């Protein structure tokens, strides 16, 4: 019974929160009138925040960022090398398979010609 009363109180609190939020909201007509100005203001605020975050970064932050970039670059070089290597091996495999096919064809021709002459 006590559990049901607690659930009822919580349910009433949840239902009353949106009503309170609606009463505290400013009118949306001012926002709808100037969406470009609002978007420009948001962009300026985000830009100012990014500049502030960069200006408060320490030297160690920049050094760790440079190390991460160097590590990513070396990893990228390794992956690029492996991709080129695999591509060259596939091309070599195709060439060898083509040569083997031509050799097999010539061998079959030779075999047929020796069987006919015998």
N, C-alpha and C positions, 0 to 999 in steps of 0.2 A: 504494500500500500504506500509506504514511504517512497519507494522507488518510483511509482507512478506519479506521485506528487512532484518529485524532483524532475522527472521527465516533462511534466506539464509546465513547470516553472521555466525550465530551459527552453521549451518550445515557445512559450510566450515571449521570452527574452529575444529569441532568434527572430520572431515575427515583428517585434517592436523595433529592432535595430534598423531595418530598411526604412521604416516610417520616419525615424529620427534623422537618418541620412538624407532623406528627401527634403525634410524641412530645413536642413542646414545648407543645402546646395544653392549656389548663386544662380541667378537667372541665366539661362542659356542663350537668351537673345543677344547679349553682348558678344558672346563667343561666336555665334553664327554670323554676326554682321561682319567681322573682320578675321576670316580664317587665314588669309595671307599674312597679316600682321602678326597673328598668333604663331604661325609656323615659323616666321622669321625670328621672332623672339625666342622660341624654343631652340632654333638652330644656334642663335647667338649664345644662349645659356650653355648649350652642350659644348660649343667651341671654347667658351671661357672655362668650363670645367676641365676640358682636356688640357688646355694651356696651364691651368693651375696644377693639375696632376703631374704634368711634365716638369714644371718649375720646382715642385717639391721633391722630385726624385733625386736620390743621392748618386754619387759616383759609382758606388758598388752596384746599384741597380743597372746603370748603363753598362758596366763591365760584364755583369751576368747576362744581360741581353746580348752583348756582342759575342760572348762565348756561346750562347745558344744559337745565334745566327751562324757562327763558324761551324758549330757541330752539325747543324742542319745542312749547311752547304757541303760539308764533307760527306755526309750521308747521301745527299743528292748526287754527288759525284760518283759515289760507289754504285748507287742504283743505276745511274746513267751508263756506267761502264758495263755493268751486268746485262743491261738491256741490249747494248750494242753487241756484246759477246754472244748472247743467245741468238740475236738476229743473224750474226755472221755464221754461227754454227748451223742454224736452220737453212741458210742459203747453201752452205757447204753440203749439208745432207741432201738437199734437193738436187744439186749438181751431181753428187755421187750416185744417187738413185737413178738419175737420167742416164748417166754413163753406164751403169749396171744394166739398165733396160736395153740400151743400144747394144751392149756386148752380148746380152742374152739373145737378142734378136739376130745378131750376126752369127752367133753360135748355132742357133736353130736352123738358120739358112745353110750353114756349112754342113750340119748334120743331115739335113734333107738332101742336099746335093750329093753327099757321100753315099746315102742310102739308095738314091736313084741310079748312081753309077755302078753300084754293086749288083 
